[in-house]
């Protein structure tokens, strides 16, 4: 065959293929995107840092609403009698007034349920920091055998069978498919909205409230070094500083509760490092007046007992935190100073937070 003729045939075939594969302009246009969630332009409270929101889980009104329903949803438990709210009650600062929560099978845990507040600024979730994000944290209690004891697959089937949830998932994520990942994302969105920023302390910071003499003295003691007999402060600020307005550093400290840590080594369970024994995450002091009992094991029933622990210095151990400068000796706070510190701590109570209808049971 003539080579030129062969090239002509190939060229014609190429043109034919191009024409055959060409789409009309209207066929190239993708279908309209009907998923149009309402993104939340979060207003950051005064002196708070920006909130680090995952790019794959932005805050939307639809996602937060779904998360609110799921937070109060008892179908997430094996016997349909327990929800997240069972152990995180609004009137107690979204914590549990019991020392240890009781799971659906009657089993009792060994740690106090942490208060849920300003989680969008927190990290290292759980007392031992085993969850790196809120999305991770919210998934664990559902399948925990001594908590909600439910298989996520079963929970999803129950949610899908409820006519309430497919439309909520569709509004939040663009389709009615119910998954564990989407459930966790919605719950995380709701929890990021649990923002407490309207206490006396917050109002004082922006010039809308004047501390009483005792509250002012208590704040001064809160910020002062301790361990100096008769003249020292309460030494709280190292772990509960007000930078960023969080009243907690969310790091891990051994605050002198015990000499030995056989019952609960804390962070060491996760890291495997003996030097982490007895270390637990620092909680925020916001709404501390409402969140008794205190410490990871709820051993202190009152704030007075908490102050007494620090005032006496606590127990010395090999992993005692360097910030426990008064360990083994004490802070030497007299009764007047203790009451002044208490007066300041009560300035962290935010009644508008615990009574916010947007966080209540939507059912």
C-alpha positions in Angstrom: 0.0 0.0 0.0 1.2 3.5 -0.9 2.7 5.1 2.3 1.0 8.4 1.7 -2.3 6.7 1.2 -1.8 4.8 4.5 -1.1 8.1 6.3 -4.3 9.6 4.8 -6.3 6.6 6.0 -4.9 7.0 9.5 -5.7 10.7 9.5 -9.3 10.1 8.5 -9.7 7.5 11.3 -8.3 10.0 13.8 -10.7 12.7 12.7 -13.6 10.3 12.8 -12.6 9.3 16.4 -12.4 12.9 17.5 -15.8 13.7 16.0 -17.3 10.6 17.6 -15.9 11.4 21.0 -16.8 15.1 21.0 -19.6 16.1 23.4 -21.9 18.9 23.0 -21.3 21.8 25.4 -24.4 21.1 27.4 -23.3 17.5 27.9 -19.9 18.7 29.4 -21.7 20.8 32.0 -21.9 18.8 35.3 -25.3 18.5 37.0 -26.2 21.3 39.4 -25.0 20.8 42.9 -28.1 20.7 45.1 -26.1 20.2 48.3 -26.0 23.7 49.8 -25.5 23.6 53.6 -25.6 26.7 55.8 -22.0 27.3 56.9 -21.6 28.8 60.3 -19.4 31.9 60.6 -18.4 31.2 64.1 -18.0 34.3 66.3 -14.9 33.8 68.4 -15.4 35.2 72.0 -13.1 38.0 73.1 -9.5 37.0 73.9 -10.1 33.4 72.7 -7.8 32.1 70.0 -9.1 31.0 66.6 -10.8 27.6 66.6 -9.0 24.9 64.7 -11.8 23.3 62.6 -10.9 20.3 60.4 -11.2 21.2 56.7 -13.2 18.0 56.1 -15.7 18.8 58.8 -16.7 22.5 58.6 -19.4 23.8 60.9 -22.8 23.9 59.3 -26.2 24.5 60.8 -27.4 21.2 59.4 -24.5 19.3 60.8 -24.8 20.8 64.3 -28.5 20.1 64.4 -27.8 16.4 63.4 -25.1 16.3 66.1 -27.5 17.7 68.7 -30.0 14.9 67.9 -27.3 12.3 68.1 -25.9 13.6 71.4 -29.3 13.0 72.9 -30.0 9.8 71.0 -30.4 6.6 73.0 -30.3 4.4 70.0 -26.5 4.7 70.2 -26.5 2.4 73.2 -27.1 -1.3 73.2 -30.3 -1.2 75.2 -31.6 2.1 73.8 -31.6 3.6 77.3 -28.4 5.7 77.3 -27.2 8.6 75.3 -24.1 10.8 75.4 -26.2 13.2 77.5 -26.7 10.6 80.2 -23.2 11.1 81.5 -22.8 14.7 80.3 -25.7 16.6 81.8 -26.1 20.3 81.0 -27.0 21.3 84.6 -23.7 19.9 85.8 -21.7 21.7 83.2 -22.1 18.7 80.8 -20.4 16.4 83.3 -21.6 13.5 85.5 -22.5 14.3 89.2 -21.6 10.6 90.0 -18.1 9.7 90.8 -18.2 7.0 88.2 -20.7 6.5 85.4 -22.6 3.3 85.2 -22.9 1.6 81.8 -25.9 -0.1 80.3 -24.9 -3.5 81.7 -24.5 -2.2 85.2 -20.7 -2.0 85.1 -19.0 1.0 86.7 -16.0 2.7 85.2 -13.0 3.9 87.1 -12.8 7.5 85.9 -14.9 10.6 86.3 -16.7 11.7 83.1 -15.0 14.9 82.0 -17.0 18.1 81.5 -17.7 19.0 77.9 -16.8 22.7 77.4 -14.9 24.6 74.8 -13.7 21.4 73.2 -13.0 23.3 70.0 -9.9 24.7 71.6 -8.9 21.5 73.4 -6.7 18.5 72.3 -5.6 15.2 73.8 -9.1 13.9 74.6 -9.9 11.6 77.5 -8.0 11.8 80.8 -5.2 9.8 79.2 -5.2 11.5 75.8 -5.9 8.4 73.8 -8.0 10.3 71.2 -6.4 12.9 69.0 -9.6 14.6 67.8 -13.2 15.1 68.9 -14.2 13.0 65.8 -12.2 10.1 67.3 -13.3 10.7 70.9 -17.1 10.6 70.2 -16.9 7.2 68.6 -15.3 5.3 71.5 -18.0 5.4 74.2 -20.5 3.9 71.9 -18.7 0.6 71.5 -17.0 0.6 75.0 -18.4 -2.5 76.8 -18.7 -0.7 80.1 -20.3 2.4 78.7 -22.9 2.3 75.9 -21.9 -1.2 74.7 -23.4 -0.9 71.2 -21.9 -2.0 67.9 -21.7 0.9 65.5 -23.2 -1.2 62.6 -26.2 -1.9 64.8 -26.6 1.7 65.8 -26.5 2.8 62.1 -29.2 0.3 61.2 -31.4 1.7 64.0 -30.8 5.3 62.9 -31.6 4.4 59.3 -34.9 2.8 60.4 -35.9 6.0 62.1 -37.7 8.3 59.7 -36.1 11.3 61.5 -32.5 10.6 60.5 -32.2 10.0 56.7 -33.4 13.6 56.0 -31.1 15.0 58.7 -28.1 13.2 57.2 -29.0 14.3 53.7 -29.3 17.9 54.8 -25.9 17.7 56.7 -23.9 15.7 54.2 -25.7 15.8 50.8 -27.1 12.3 50.9 -29.2 10.2 53.2 -26.5 7.6 53.7 -25.9 7.0 57.5 -22.3 6.1 58.4 -20.2 6.0 61.5 -17.9 8.6 60.1 -20.7 11.0 59.3 -22.2 10.4 62.8 -18.9 11.2 64.4 -18.5 14.3 62.3 -22.0 15.6 63.2 -21.4 14.9 66.9 -18.1 16.7 66.7 -19.7 19.7 65.1 -22.3 19.9 67.9 -19.6 19.6 70.6 -17.6 22.4 69.1 -20.6 24.6 69.6 -20.6 24.0 73.4 -18.8 27.3 74.0 -18.8 28.8 77.5 -17.7 32.5 77.4 -20.2 34.4 79.5 -19.1 34.0 83.1 -18.2 36.8 85.5 -14.6 36.3 84.6 -15.3 36.8 80.9 -17.4 39.9 81.6 -14.6 41.3 83.8 -12.1 40.8 81.0 -14.1 43.0 78.7 -15.0 45.6 81.3 -18.6 44.5 81.9 -18.1 43.3 85.5 -16.1 44.5 88.5 -14.7 41.8 90.8 -15.6 42.0 94.4 -12.7 42.5 96.8 -12.6 38.7 97.6 -12.9 37.8 93.9 -10.0 40.2 93.0 -7.9 38.8 95.9 -8.7 35.3 94.8 -7.6 36.0 91.2 -4.3 37.5 92.5 -3.7 34.3 94.6 -4.6 32.2 91.5 -1.8 33.9 89.6 0.8 33.9 92.3 3.5 31.4 93.0 3.0 29.1 96.0 5.1 27.5 98.6 6.2 30.5 100.6 4.9 30.3 104.1 2.5 33.1 104.9 3.1 35.1 101.8 2.7 32.6 98.8 -0.2 32.3 96.4 -2.4 29.4 95.3 0.0 28.5 92.4 -2.9 27.6 90.0 -1.8 29.4 86.9 0.9 27.0 85.8 -1.7 24.4 84.6 -4.8 26.6 84.6 -3.6 29.8 83.1 -6.1 32.2 81.5 -4.1 32.7 78.3 -6.5 32.0 75.6 -9.3 32.1 78.2 -9.3 28.3 78.5 -8.3 27.9 82.2 -6.5 24.7 81.4 -3.4 23.8 79.4 -4.9 20.4 78.3 -1.5 18.8 78.9 -0.6 15.9 81.3 0.5 16.4 84.8 1.0 14.4 88.0 -0.6 16.7 90.6 0.4 14.7 93.6 -2.6 12.6 94.2 -0.8 9.3 94.9 2.7 7.9 95.5 2.0 4.8 93.5 -0.1 4.2 90.3 -1.0 0.6 90.2 -4.8 1.2 90.0 -4.5 3.7 87.1 -1.2 4.8 85.6 -2.9 7.4 83.4 -0.9 8.6 80.4 1.6 5.7 80.8 -1.1 3.3 79.7 -1.1 5.0 76.3 2.6 5.8 75.9 4.1 2.8 77.7 6.6 5.1 79.3 6.9 4.7 83.1 7.8 8.4 83.3 4.2 9.2 82.4 2.8 7.3 85.3 0.3 9.3 87.4 -0.1 11.9 84.7 -3.6 12.9 83.6 -4.9 15.6 81.3 -5.5 19.0 82.9 -9.3 19.9 82.6 -10.6 23.4 82.1 -11.7 25.1 85.3 -14.7 26.7 83.5 -17.9 25.9 85.4 -15.8 24.1 88.0 -18.4 25.1 90.6 -20.9 22.8 88.8 -18.8 19.8 87.9 -18.2 17.9 91.1 -16.8 15.4 91.9 -13.2 16.3 91.0 -10.0 14.6 89.6 -9.8 11.8 87.2 -11.2 9.4 89.7 -13.7 11.8 91.3 -12.1 11.3 94.7 -12.9 14.8 95.9 -16.6 15.6 96.4 -16.1 19.3 96.9 -14.0 22.2 95.8 -12.9 22.7 99.4 -11.4 19.2 99.3 -9.6 20.1 96.1 -8.1 23.3 97.7 -7.1 21.3 100.8 -5.2 18.8 98.6 -3.1 21.5 97.0 -2.8 23.5 100.2 -1.2 20.4 102.0 1.1 19.8 99.1 -0.1 16.3 98.0 2.0 13.2 97.7 5.6 13.2 96.4 6.4 10.6 93.8 9.0 10.0 91.1 6.9 11.6 88.4 5.5 14.6 90.4 5.2 17.6 88.2 7.8 20.4 88.6 4.9 22.8 88.8 3.9 21.2 92.1 6.3 23.5 93.8 4.7 23.0 97.2 4.6 19.2 97.0 5.2 17.7 100.4 5.2 21.0 102.1 2.0 22.9 101.3 0.8 26.3 100.1 0.2 27.7 103.6 -3.1 29.3 102.5 -5.1 30.3 105.6 -8.9 30.0 105.6 -9.4 33.6 104.3 -7.1 33.0 101.3 -8.8 29.7 100.5 -12.2 31.4 100.5 -10.9 34.2 98.3 -9.6 31.6 95.8 -13.0 29.9 96.0 -14.7 33.2 95.3 -12.7 33.6 92.1 -13.3 30.0 91.0 -17.0 30.7 91.2 -16.5 33.6 88.8 -16.0 30.9 86.1 -19.6 29.7 86.3 -21.5 30.4 83.1 -25.3 30.0 83.8 -26.2 31.0 80.2 -24.1 28.1 79.0 -25.8 25.4 81.0 -29.2 26.9 80.2 -28.7 27.4 76.4 -31.7 25.9 74.6 -29.6 25.2 71.6 -27.8 22.5 73.6 -30.9 20.9 75.1 -32.8 17.7 74.1 -34.4 18.5 70.7 -37.0 15.7 71.1 
